[in-house]
Amino acid sequence: MAYFHYQSETERDSLLATSKSLLEKAGLTVSEEFSSDFQVFAESRPDQIDYKTKVKVFISWIDKSVRTFSVEVRSDEPLKRDTYCEKVAGQLRALIPPNSSNKHGVNLVN
């Protein structure tokens, strides 16, 4: 499983308001059913990829009092370079930059 994780910061109180348009800009669909001001769930559009490369993104608060949140990007792709998951994670890092203490993010693969 491909997995990327990093932390970011925002000035807003709502994670949905902070990230929805940016996730859509990266080609992801935000779930209205599972998203709120406190957490956001998005995934790649079904017509873009097959089931193994389906990317899922979860954004949630780490510490709302200091406006720090977590961005997780994952897929069922195998352990290798240049996966669709890695591409989406790179796009999100450009759109939702990591905070200063986490510039490179974490790349874990199971």
C-alpha positions in Angstrom: 0.0 0.0 0.0 1.3 3.4 -0.9 1.0 6.0 1.8 2.1 9.6 2.1 1.6 11.8 5.2 2.5 15.4 6.1 1.3 18.2 8.3 0.2 21.7 7.2 -1.3 24.9 8.7 -4.2 27.1 7.9 -5.7 30.4 9.1 -9.2 29.2 8.7 -11.5 27.3 11.2 -12.9 25.0 8.6 -10.9 22.2 6.9 -13.5 21.8 4.3 -13.3 25.5 3.3 -9.5 25.3 3.4 -9.1 22.3 1.2 -12.2 21.6 -1.0 -11.2 23.7 -4.0 -7.6 22.6 -3.8 -8.5 18.9 -3.7 -10.8 19.4 -6.7 -7.9 21.2 -8.5 -5.8 18.1 -8.0 -8.5 16.0 -9.7 -10.1 14.6 -6.6 -13.8 14.4 -5.6 -14.6 15.6 -2.1 -17.2 13.4 -0.3 -20.0 15.6 1.0 -21.3 12.7 3.1 -18.0 12.2 5.0 -16.6 15.7 5.1 -17.2 18.6 7.5 -15.4 21.6 9.0 -13.4 19.1 11.1 -12.4 16.5 8.6 -12.3 16.0 4.8 -12.4 12.8 2.8 -11.7 12.9 -1.0 -10.8 10.3 -3.6 -9.8 10.0 -7.2 -12.6 10.1 -9.8 -13.7 6.6 -10.7 -13.4 7.2 -14.4 -9.7 8.2 -14.1 -8.1 5.0 -12.8 -8.6 1.3 -11.9 -9.4 0.0 -8.4 -5.7 -0.5 -7.4 -4.7 3.1 -8.2 -7.8 4.7 -6.6 -6.3 7.4 -4.3 -8.0 8.3 -1.0 -7.2 11.5 0.9 -8.1 12.2 4.5 -7.5 15.6 6.1 -8.1 16.1 9.8 -7.1 18.4 12.6 -4.0 17.6 14.6 -4.4 20.7 16.9 -7.1 23.1 15.9 -5.9 25.7 18.5 -2.7 26.3 16.5 -4.4 25.5 13.1 -2.3 22.4 12.3 -3.8 19.6 10.3 -2.8 16.3 8.8 -2.9 15.3 5.1 -2.9 11.5 4.4 -2.8 10.2 0.8 -3.0 6.4 0.2 -3.8 3.8 -2.4 -3.5 0.1 -2.9 -0.7 0.4 -5.3 2.4 -1.8 -4.8 5.7 -0.6 -3.4 7.4 1.2 -6.3 8.3 4.6 -7.6 6.2 6.9 -9.8 2.8 5.6 -8.6 -0.4 7.5 -9.1 -0.5 8.0 -5.3 2.9 9.6 -5.3 1.8 11.9 -8.2 -1.3 13.0 -6.3 0.7 13.5 -3.0 3.1 15.7 -5.0 0.3 17.8 -6.4 -1.2 18.2 -2.9 2.1 19.3 -1.4 2.2 22.0 -4.1 -1.4 23.1 -3.4 -1.4 22.5 0.4 2.2 23.0 1.4 3.7 21.2 4.4 4.4 23.3 7.4 8.0 24.4 8.1 8.7 21.4 10.4 7.6 18.8 7.8 8.9 20.0 4.4 9.5 16.6 3.0 6.6 14.7 4.4 6.6 11.1 5.3 6.4 8.3 2.7 5.5 4.9 4.2 4.6 1.8 2.2 3.2 -1.5 3.6 
